[in-house]
Amino acid sequence: MSPKGYHFIVEASGCNEIIGNVQEMQKILVEAARKANTQVWSVSFHCFPPNGVSGVVVISESHLSIHTWPEANYMALDIYTCGEHSMPEIAVEYVIEQVKSTHTHITEITRGLDDDGDMEYYHSFITWEERRKKSHPHHQQ
């Protein structure tokens, strides 16, 4: 099996109040792992006073983690998967949609690359930003 994996680092700004709800954030990350076609092994979330959330979902393919600052409407999301069947980009999009982020800065790192077979691994990365329309309060899900 190849050690090649995909690591997404996401800065999500303009998030809604759900990022301060530890139970909801846990549900969102576990569902994101499911949507990414990964196997969940362990889940650990914690609420920091007054309402910041940190959590990790350990999967066979690696992990999903979040740290939130509701007072700043900001969430840091980290998703790393390996394996041929995982779809981390779907997990990233799902989480961003659920927290209604208005701006994201995303870095995708491809890890475990060894183009010439010498067992010396490296990574490459790309970065981009996305602006999203703020949803109208009467149209929120």
OpenMM code with the backbone's topology and positions (N, CA, C; nanometers):
from openmm import Vec3, app, unit

residues = "MET SER PRO LYS GLY TYR HIS PHE ILE VAL GLU ALA SER GLY CYS ASN GLU ILE ILE GLY ASN VAL GLN GLU MET GLN LYS ILE LEU VAL GLU ALA ALA ARG LYS ALA ASN THR GLN VAL TRP SER VAL SER PHE HIS CYS PHE PRO PRO ASN GLY VAL SER GLY VAL VAL VAL ILE SER GLU SER HIS LEU SER ILE HIS THR TRP PRO GLU ALA ASN TYR MET ALA LEU ASP ILE TYR THR CYS GLY GLU HIS SER MET PRO GLU ILE ALA VAL GLU TYR VAL ILE GLU GLN VAL LYS SER THR HIS THR HIS ILE THR GLU ILE THR ARG GLY LEU ASP ASP ASP GLY ASP MET GLU TYR TYR HIS SER PHE ILE THR TRP GLU GLU ARG ARG LYS LYS SER HIS PRO HIS HIS GLN GLN".split()
positions = [
    Vec3(0.0832, -0.1183, 0.0000),
    Vec3(0.0000, 0.0000, 0.0000),
    Vec3(0.0882, 0.1255, 0.0000),
    Vec3(0.0491, 0.2222, -0.0779),
    Vec3(0.1229, 0.3468, -0.0891),
    Vec3(0.0968, 0.4370, 0.0320),
    Vec3(0.1995, 0.5072, 0.0821),
    Vec3(0.1775, 0.5990, 0.1941),
    Vec3(0.1164, 0.7323, 0.1497),
    Vec3(0.0859, 0.7462, 0.0220),
    Vec3(0.0310, 0.8722, -0.0293),
    Vec3(-0.0996, 0.9069, 0.0413),
    Vec3(-0.1088, 1.0334, 0.0850),
    Vec3(-0.2284, 1.0797, 0.1532),
    Vec3(-0.2574, 1.2244, 0.1200),
    Vec3(-0.3779, 1.2697, 0.1562),
    Vec3(-0.4206, 1.4066, 0.1307),
    Vec3(-0.4553, 1.4736, 0.2625),
    Vec3(-0.3957, 1.5887, 0.2840),
    Vec3(-0.4119, 1.6621, 0.4086),
    Vec3(-0.4696, 1.7996, 0.3752),
    Vec3(-0.5889, 1.8280, 0.4244),
    Vec3(-0.6536, 1.9570, 0.4022),
    Vec3(-0.6471, 2.0381, 0.5307),
    Vec3(-0.5993, 2.1609, 0.5201),
    Vec3(-0.5944, 2.2543, 0.6321),
    Vec3(-0.6853, 2.3702, 0.5933),
    Vec3(-0.7868, 2.3939, 0.6755),
    Vec3(-0.8898, 2.4916, 0.6404),
    Vec3(-0.9031, 2.5970, 0.7497),
    Vec3(-0.8994, 2.7233, 0.7089),
    Vec3(-0.9323, 2.8360, 0.7953),
    Vec3(-1.0718, 2.8797, 0.7520),
    Vec3(-1.1710, 2.8686, 0.8386),
    Vec3(-1.3090, 2.9027, 0.8042),
    Vec3(-1.3539, 3.0235, 0.8858),
    Vec3(-1.3841, 3.1334, 0.8180),
    Vec3(-1.4270, 3.2577, 0.8823),
    Vec3(-1.5755, 3.2804, 0.8584),
    Vec3(-1.6358, 3.3638, 0.9432),
    Vec3(-1.7767, 3.3969, 0.9267),
    Vec3(-1.8695, 3.2804, 0.9553),
    Vec3(-1.8265, 3.1876, 1.0403),
    Vec3(-1.9079, 3.0693, 1.0721),
    Vec3(-2.0261, 3.1085, 1.1606),
    Vec3(-2.1292, 3.0247, 1.1575),
    Vec3(-2.2464, 3.0510, 1.2417),
    Vec3(-2.2254, 2.9964, 1.3834),
    Vec3(-2.3265, 3.0150, 1.4675),
    Vec3(-2.3168, 2.9809, 1.6097),
    Vec3(-2.3032, 2.8315, 1.6375),
    Vec3(-2.3271, 2.7460, 1.5393),
    Vec3(-2.3167, 2.6011, 1.5612),
    Vec3(-2.1752, 2.5610, 1.6042),
    Vec3(-2.0751, 2.6417, 1.5686),
    Vec3(-1.9369, 2.6048, 1.6034),
    Vec3(-1.9109, 2.6104, 1.7536),
    Vec3(-2.0058, 2.6642, 1.8313),
    Vec3(-1.9934, 2.6652, 1.9760),
    Vec3(-2.0677, 2.5516, 2.0438),
    Vec3(-2.1299, 2.4639, 1.9638),
    Vec3(-2.2100, 2.3537, 2.0175),
    Vec3(-2.1317, 2.2236, 2.0014),
    Vec3(-2.0794, 2.1717, 2.1124),
    Vec3(-1.9919, 2.0549, 2.1070),
    Vec3(-2.0634, 1.9322, 2.0499),
    Vec3(-2.1903, 1.9110, 2.0858),
    Vec3(-2.2625, 1.7945, 2.0348),
    Vec3(-2.2841, 1.8030, 1.8834),
    Vec3(-2.3202, 1.9225, 1.8360),
    Vec3(-2.3439, 1.9395, 1.6924),
    Vec3(-2.2146, 1.9273, 1.6127),
    Vec3(-2.1066, 1.9831, 1.6639),
    Vec3(-1.9793, 1.9737, 1.5926),
    Vec3(-1.9312, 1.8287, 1.5863),
    Vec3(-1.9549, 1.7537, 1.6925),
    Vec3(-1.9186, 1.6122, 1.6903),
    Vec3(-1.9995, 1.5390, 1.5840),
    Vec3(-2.1303, 1.5637, 1.5779),
    Vec3(-2.2147, 1.4999, 1.4755),
    Vec3(-2.1663, 1.5354, 1.3355),
    Vec3(-2.1328, 1.6627, 1.3151),
    Vec3(-2.0888, 1.7088, 1.1828),
    Vec3(-1.9594, 1.6390, 1.1419),
    Vec3(-1.8615, 1.6309, 1.2318),
    Vec3(-1.7350, 1.5677, 1.1942),
    Vec3(-1.7475, 1.4177, 1.1731),
    Vec3(-1.8282, 1.3507, 1.2533),
    Vec3(-1.8488, 1.2072, 1.2335),
    Vec3(-1.9192, 1.1830, 1.0995),
    Vec3(-2.0172, 1.2658, 1.0674),
    Vec3(-2.0862, 1.2529, 0.9382),
    Vec3(-1.9907, 1.2851, 0.8236),
    Vec3(-1.9041, 1.3837, 0.8408),
    Vec3(-1.8052, 1.4161, 0.7376),
    Vec3(-1.7142, 1.2964, 0.7118),
    Vec3(-1.6735, 1.2272, 0.8181),
    Vec3(-1.5898, 1.1075, 0.8029),
    Vec3(-1.6646, 0.9999, 0.7254),
    Vec3(-1.7943, 0.9844, 0.7555),
    Vec3(-1.8759, 0.8863, 0.6841),
    Vec3(-1.8858, 0.9228, 0.5360),
    Vec3(-1.9126, 1.0504, 0.5087),
    Vec3(-1.9255, 1.0964, 0.3701),
    Vec3(-1.7940, 1.0812, 0.2930),
    Vec3(-1.6820, 1.0859, 0.3646),
    Vec3(-1.5509, 1.0713, 0.3012),
    Vec3(-1.5143, 0.9251, 0.2773),
    Vec3(-1.6059, 0.8343, 0.3093),
    Vec3(-1.5849, 0.6910, 0.2885),
    Vec3(-1.4693, 0.6380, 0.3744),
    Vec3(-1.4690, 0.6804, 0.5019),
    Vec3(-1.3647, 0.6357, 0.5940),
    Vec3(-1.4274, 0.5584, 0.7104),
    Vec3(-1.3446, 0.4872, 0.7851),
    Vec3(-1.3904, 0.4083, 0.8996),
    Vec3(-1.3532, 0.4777, 1.0294),
    Vec3(-1.4542, 0.5135, 1.1089),
    Vec3(-1.4326, 0.5823, 1.2365),
    Vec3(-1.3893, 0.4820, 1.3434),
    Vec3(-1.2818, 0.5169, 1.4162),
    Vec3(-1.2323, 0.4336, 1.5251),
    Vec3(-1.2557, 0.4955, 1.6615),
    Vec3(-1.2380, 0.6268, 1.6709),
    Vec3(-1.2481, 0.6909, 1.8009),
    Vec3(-1.2938, 0.8355, 1.7819),
    Vec3(-1.3719, 0.8855, 1.8800),
    Vec3(-1.4242, 1.0216, 1.8744),
    Vec3(-1.4023, 1.0865, 2.0105),
    Vec3(-1.3418, 1.2056, 2.0118),
    Vec3(-1.3200, 1.2769, 2.1370),
    Vec3(-1.3397, 1.4265, 2.1131),
    Vec3(-1.4365, 1.4857, 2.1859),
    Vec3(-1.4669, 1.6286, 2.1731),
    Vec3(-1.4748, 1.6905, 2.3117),
    Vec3(-1.4420, 1.8192, 2.3178),
    Vec3(-1.4440, 1.8904, 2.4452),
    Vec3(-1.4892, 2.0338, 2.4213),
    Vec3(-1.5678, 2.0887, 2.5141),
    Vec3(-1.6107, 2.2278, 2.5094),
    Vec3(-1.5277, 2.3067, 2.6093),
    Vec3(-1.4671, 2.4156, 2.5640),
    Vec3(-1.3893, 2.5030, 2.6506),
    Vec3(-1.4740, 2.6242, 2.6891),
    Vec3(-1.4724, 2.6640, 2.8157),
    Vec3(-1.5520, 2.7794, 2.8567),
    Vec3(-1.5088, 2.9063, 2.7825),
    Vec3(-1.5971, 2.9910, 2.7363),
    Vec3(-1.7401, 2.9721, 2.7544),
    Vec3(-1.8030, 2.8823, 2.6479),
    Vec3(-1.7434, 2.8730, 2.5256),
    Vec3(-1.8101, 2.7900, 2.4255),
    Vec3(-1.7209, 2.7472, 2.3089),
    Vec3(-1.5907, 2.7460, 2.3234),
    Vec3(-1.5045, 2.6951, 2.2170),
    Vec3(-1.5064, 2.5443, 2.2145),
    Vec3(-1.4878, 2.4858, 2.0973),
    Vec3(-1.4932, 2.3405, 2.0821),
    Vec3(-1.3635, 2.2915, 2.0186),
    Vec3(-1.3095, 2.1824, 2.0723),
    Vec3(-1.1989, 2.1101, 2.0104),
    Vec3(-1.2406, 1.9649, 2.0001),
    Vec3(-1.2048, 1.9029, 1.8895),
    Vec3(-1.2424, 1.7634, 1.8745),
    Vec3(-1.1628, 1.6934, 1.7671),
    Vec3(-1.1575, 1.5618, 1.7818),
    Vec3(-1.0891, 1.4787, 1.6833),
    Vec3(-1.1705, 1.3521, 1.6581),
    Vec3(-1.1738, 1.3138, 1.5318),
    Vec3(-1.2315, 1.1868, 1.4910),
    Vec3(-1.1159, 1.1074, 1.4314),
    Vec3(-1.0779, 0.9996, 1.4996),
    Vec3(-0.9703, 0.9142, 1.4507),
    Vec3(-1.0331, 0.8121, 1.3570),
    Vec3(-0.9779, 0.8039, 1.2375),
    Vec3(-1.0289, 0.7118, 1.1366),
    Vec3(-0.9172, 0.6161, 1.0959),
    Vec3(-0.9520, 0.5040, 1.0360),
    Vec3(-0.8493, 0.4101, 0.9885),
    Vec3(-0.7509, 0.4800, 0.8967),
    Vec3(-0.8012, 0.5776, 0.8219),
    Vec3(-0.7224, 0.6469, 0.7214),
    Vec3(-0.6460, 0.7663, 0.7770),
    Vec3(-0.6636, 0.8052, 0.9012),
    Vec3(-0.5906, 0.9084, 0.9764),
    Vec3(-0.6843, 0.9855, 1.0679),
    Vec3(-0.7234, 1.1132, 1.0349),
    Vec3(-0.8015, 1.1906, 1.1320),
    Vec3(-0.8750, 1.3094, 1.0693),
    Vec3(-0.9750, 1.3575, 1.1440),
    Vec3(-1.0407, 1.4848, 1.1206),
    Vec3(-1.0363, 1.5572, 1.2543),
    Vec3(-1.0018, 1.6853, 1.2547),
    Vec3(-1.0008, 1.7591, 1.3808),
    Vec3(-1.0476, 1.9024, 1.3598),
    Vec3(-1.1024, 1.9597, 1.4678),
    Vec3(-1.1460, 2.0994, 1.4646),
    Vec3(-1.1075, 2.1687, 1.5939),
    Vec3(-1.0952, 2.2998, 1.5832),
    Vec3(-1.0809, 2.3897, 1.6969),
    Vec3(-1.1636, 2.5118, 1.6593),
    Vec3(-1.2512, 2.5564, 1.7494),
    Vec3(-1.3379, 2.6694, 1.7153),
    Vec3(-1.3230, 2.7843, 1.8141),
    Vec3(-1.3455, 2.9039, 1.7629),
    Vec3(-1.3480, 3.0262, 1.8401),
    Vec3(-1.4784, 3.0973, 1.8046),
    Vec3(-1.5895, 3.0582, 1.8688),
    Vec3(-1.7189, 3.1167, 1.8341),
    Vec3(-1.7237, 3.2687, 1.8477),
    Vec3(-1.6505, 3.3232, 1.9445),
    Vec3(-1.6512, 3.4681, 1.9638),
    Vec3(-1.5919, 3.5415, 1.8428),
    Vec3(-1.5145, 3.4710, 1.7604),
    Vec3(-1.4559, 3.5282, 1.6391),
    Vec3(-1.5203, 3.4697, 1.5127),
    Vec3(-1.6207, 3.3834, 1.5304),
    Vec3(-1.6860, 3.3145, 1.4178),
    Vec3(-1.5840, 3.2409, 1.3305),
    Vec3(-1.4845, 3.1801, 1.3965),
    Vec3(-1.3720, 3.1164, 1.3270),
    Vec3(-1.3572, 2.9701, 1.3683),
    Vec3(-1.3256, 2.8866, 1.2686),
    Vec3(-1.3000, 2.7449, 1.2923),
    Vec3(-1.1762, 2.7026, 1.2142),
    Vec3(-1.0874, 2.6272, 1.2805),
    Vec3(-0.9727, 2.5651, 1.2147),
    Vec3(-1.0071, 2.4170, 1.1959),
    Vec3(-1.0001, 2.3701, 1.0721),
    Vec3(-1.0354, 2.2329, 1.0370),
    Vec3(-0.9147, 2.1652, 0.9750),
    Vec3(-0.8913, 2.0406, 1.0142),
    Vec3(-0.7774, 1.9639, 0.9658),
    Vec3(-0.8277, 1.8251, 0.9288),
    Vec3(-0.8114, 1.7858, 0.8037),
    Vec3(-0.8552, 1.6529, 0.7598),
    Vec3(-0.7405, 1.5879, 0.6836),
    Vec3(-0.6988, 1.4717, 0.7321),
    Vec3(-0.5907, 1.3978, 0.6666),
    Vec3(-0.6382, 1.2552, 0.6431),
    Vec3(-0.6305, 1.2110, 0.5188),
    Vec3(-0.6674, 1.0736, 0.4868),
    Vec3(-0.5648, 1.0126, 0.3918),
    Vec3(-0.5525, 0.8827, 0.4011),
    Vec3(-0.4749, 0.8069, 0.3042),
    Vec3(-0.5657, 0.6944, 0.2555),
    Vec3(-0.5187, 0.6194, 0.1624),
    Vec3(-0.6004, 0.5110, 0.1091),
    Vec3(-0.6662, 0.5517, -0.0223),
    Vec3(-0.6891, 0.4541, -0.1048),
    Vec3(-0.7415, 0.4787, -0.2387),
    Vec3(-0.8890, 0.5159, -0.2414),
    Vec3(-0.9633, 0.4835, -0.1371),
    Vec3(-1.1087, 0.5008, -0.1427),
    Vec3(-1.1609, 0.6185, -0.0612),
    Vec3(-1.0750, 0.6842, 0.0150),
    Vec3(-1.1227, 0.7976, 0.0945),
    Vec3(-1.1384, 0.9210, 0.0062),
    Vec3(-1.2311, 1.0084, 0.0468),
    Vec3(-1.2635, 1.1286, -0.0300),
    Vec3(-1.2645, 1.2504, 0.0632),
    Vec3(-1.1458, 1.2953, 0.1062),
    Vec3(-1.1401, 1.4026, 0.2045),
    Vec3(-1.2011, 1.5341, 0.1560),
    Vec3(-1.1953, 1.5601, 0.0268),
    Vec3(-1.2521, 1.6848, -0.0245),
    Vec3(-1.4028, 1.6922, -0.0009),
    Vec3(-1.4700, 1.5794, -0.0002),
    Vec3(-1.6139, 1.5760, 0.0292),
    Vec3(-1.6373, 1.6099, 0.1759),
    Vec3(-1.5516, 1.5593, 0.2634),
    Vec3(-1.5626, 1.5908, 0.4063),
    Vec3(-1.5409, 1.7397, 0.4297),
    Vec3(-1.4413, 1.7983, 0.3644),
    Vec3(-1.4129, 1.9409, 0.3788),
    Vec3(-1.5350, 2.0223, 0.3379),
    Vec3(-1.5884, 1.9943, 0.2215),
    Vec3(-1.7039, 2.0692, 0.1704),
    Vec3(-1.8248, 2.0541, 0.2635),
    Vec3(-1.8476, 1.9346, 0.3146),
    Vec3(-1.9607, 1.9111, 0.4035),
    Vec3(-1.9491, 1.9955, 0.5312),
    Vec3(-1.8323, 1.9949, 0.5944),
    Vec3(-1.8149, 2.0711, 0.7183),
    Vec3(-1.8338, 2.2202, 0.6917),
    Vec3(-1.7726, 2.2697, 0.5855),
    Vec3(-1.7845, 2.4125, 0.5517),
    Vec3(-1.9308, 2.4513, 0.5304),
    Vec3(-2.0061, 2.3667, 0.4611),
    Vec3(-2.1486, 2.3942, 0.4386),
    Vec3(-2.2263, 2.3963, 0.5696),
    Vec3(-2.1947, 2.3043, 0.6603),
    Vec3(-2.2690, 2.2938, 0.7854),
    Vec3(-2.2465, 2.4134, 0.8775),
    Vec3(-2.1278, 2.4699, 0.8763),
    Vec3(-2.0979, 2.5831, 0.9652),
    Vec3(-2.1253, 2.7169, 0.8976),
    Vec3(-2.1680, 2.7118, 0.7723),
    Vec3(-2.2061, 2.8318, 0.6949),
    Vec3(-2.0930, 2.9344, 0.6876),
    Vec3(-1.9714, 2.8878, 0.6701),
    Vec3(-1.8567, 2.9779, 0.6584),
    Vec3(-1.8740, 3.0710, 0.5383),
    Vec3(-1.8399, 3.1990, 0.5572),
    Vec3(-1.8501, 3.2949, 0.4469),
    Vec3(-1.7178, 3.3100, 0.3722),
    Vec3(-1.6075, 3.2667, 0.4324),
    Vec3(-1.4773, 3.2758, 0.3671),
    Vec3(-1.3911, 3.1599, 0.4161),
    Vec3(-1.3257, 3.0921, 0.3230),
    Vec3(-1.2353, 2.9832, 0.3613),
    Vec3(-1.1016, 3.0008, 0.2911),
    Vec3(-0.9984, 2.9655, 0.3611),
    Vec3(-0.8631, 2.9588, 0.3055),
    Vec3(-0.8233, 2.8121, 0.3221),
    Vec3(-0.7984, 2.7448, 0.2100),
    Vec3(-0.7761, 2.6003, 0.2111),
    Vec3(-0.6390, 2.5685, 0.1543),
    Vec3(-0.5667, 2.4821, 0.2240),
    Vec3(-0.4410, 2.4288, 0.1726),
    Vec3(-0.4574, 2.2774, 0.1623),
    Vec3(-0.4279, 2.2242, 0.0448),
    Vec3(-0.4302, 2.0791, 0.0223),
    Vec3(-0.2868, 2.0322, 0.0058),
    Vec3(-0.2455, 1.9429, 0.0944),
    Vec3(-0.1101, 1.8895, 0.0903),
    Vec3(-0.1178, 1.7433, 0.0480),
    Vec3(-0.0462, 1.7092, -0.0560),
    Vec3(-0.0341, 1.5688, -0.0957),
    Vec3(0.0932, 1.5183, -0.0301),
    Vec3(0.0771, 1.4186, 0.0570),
    Vec3(0.1879, 1.3696, 0.1382),
    Vec3(0.2294, 1.2295, 0.0947),
    Vec3(0.3503, 1.1901, 0.1317),
    Vec3(0.3982, 1.0549, 0.1048),
    Vec3(0.4297, 1.0293, -0.0417),
    Vec3(0.4749, 1.1323, -0.1127),
    Vec3(0.5095, 1.1172, -0.2535),
    Vec3(0.6513, 1.0609, -0.2675),
    Vec3(0.6694, 0.9694, -0.3606),
    Vec3(0.8000, 0.9088, -0.3903),
    Vec3(0.7997, 0.8743, -0.5385),
    Vec3(0.8241, 0.9733, -0.6235),
    Vec3(0.8134, 0.9544, -0.7682),
    Vec3(0.9177, 0.8605, -0.8273),
    Vec3(1.0363, 0.8525, -0.7678),
    Vec3(1.1404, 0.7703, -0.8291),
    Vec3(1.1661, 0.6393, -0.7555),
    Vec3(1.0822, 0.6072, -0.6546),
    Vec3(1.0914, 0.4778, -0.5873),
    Vec3(1.2115, 0.4607, -0.4965),
    Vec3(1.2752, 0.5706, -0.4531),
    Vec3(1.3942, 0.5588, -0.3691),
    Vec3(1.3621, 0.5558, -0.2197),
    Vec3(1.2329, 0.5496, -0.1842),
    Vec3(1.1862, 0.5442, -0.0460),
    Vec3(1.2211, 0.6722, 0.0314),
    Vec3(1.2391, 0.7828, -0.0393),
    Vec3(1.2551, 0.9141, 0.0228),
    Vec3(1.1312, 0.9940, -0.0131),
    Vec3(1.0502, 1.0236, 0.0864),
    Vec3(0.9186, 1.0819, 0.0630),
    Vec3(0.9180, 1.2333, 0.0787),
    Vec3(0.8269, 1.2962, 0.0098),
    Vec3(0.8110, 1.4410, 0.0158),
    Vec3(0.6632, 1.4754, 0.0024),
    Vec3(0.6325, 1.6039, 0.0107),
    Vec3(0.4942, 1.6479, -0.0065),
    Vec3(0.4892, 1.7664, -0.1024),
    Vec3(0.3713, 1.7907, -0.1562),
    Vec3(0.3477, 1.9096, -0.2383),
    Vec3(0.2182, 1.9719, -0.1895),
    Vec3(0.1976, 2.1010, -0.2185),
    Vec3(0.0741, 2.1629, -0.1728),
    Vec3(0.0244, 2.2699, -0.2687),
    Vec3(-0.1057, 2.2926, -0.2606),
    Vec3(-0.1706, 2.4026, -0.3303),
    Vec3(-0.2608, 2.4723, -0.2283),
    Vec3(-0.2844, 2.5995, -0.2507),
    Vec3(-0.3648, 2.6788, -0.1583),
    Vec3(-0.4610, 2.7642, -0.2380),
    Vec3(-0.5824, 2.7841, -0.1858),
    Vec3(-0.6791, 2.8702, -0.2510),
    Vec3(-0.7758, 2.9273, -0.1493),
    Vec3(-0.8494, 3.0298, -0.1916),
    Vec3(-0.9504, 3.0927, -0.1062),
    Vec3(-1.0857, 3.0863, -0.1752),
    Vec3(-1.1895, 3.0801, -0.0949),
    Vec3(-1.3263, 3.0799, -0.1464),
    Vec3(-1.4108, 3.1753, -0.0635),
    Vec3(-1.4889, 3.2554, -0.1311),
    Vec3(-1.5873, 3.3408, -0.0649),
    Vec3(-1.7238, 3.2809, -0.0931),
    Vec3(-1.8071, 3.2806, 0.0078),
    Vec3(-1.9412, 3.2258, -0.0058),
    Vec3(-2.0420, 3.3323, 0.0316),
    Vec3(-2.1566, 3.3255, -0.0320),
    Vec3(-2.2627, 3.4197, 0.0019),
    Vec3(-2.3176, 3.3846, 0.1382),
    Vec3(-2.3421, 3.4872, 0.2165),
    Vec3(-2.4066, 3.4684, 0.3459),
    Vec3(-2.5508, 3.4294, 0.3191),
    Vec3(-2.5975, 3.3217, 0.3777),
    Vec3(-2.7346, 3.2778, 0.3529),
    Vec3(-2.8329, 3.3696, 0.4244),
    Vec3(-2.9457, 3.3885, 0.3638),
    Vec3(-3.0521, 3.4699, 0.4206),
    Vec3(-3.1081, 3.3968, 0.5421),
    Vec3(-3.1365, 3.4674, 0.6526),
    Vec3(-3.1816, 3.3997, 0.7760),
    Vec3(-3.3067, 3.3145, 0.7576),
    Vec3(-3.3928, 3.3496, 0.6626),
    Vec3(-3.5150, 3.2727, 0.6422),
    Vec3(-3.4935, 3.1488, 0.5564),
    Vec3(-3.3726, 3.1349, 0.5008),
    Vec3(-3.3452, 3.0216, 0.4130),
    Vec3(-3.2437, 2.9251, 0.4727),
    Vec3(-3.2098, 2.9418, 0.5979),
    Vec3(-3.1126, 2.8500, 0.6597),
    Vec3(-3.1762, 2.7145, 0.6828),
    Vec3(-3.0921, 2.6131, 0.6731),
    Vec3(-3.1397, 2.4757, 0.6908),
    Vec3(-3.1563, 2.4422, 0.8366),
] * unit.nanometer
topology = app.Topology()
chain = topology.addChain("A")
for resn in residues:
    res = topology.addResidue(resn, chain)
    for name in ("N", "CA", "C"):
        topology.addAtom(name, app.Element.getBySymbol(name[0]), res)
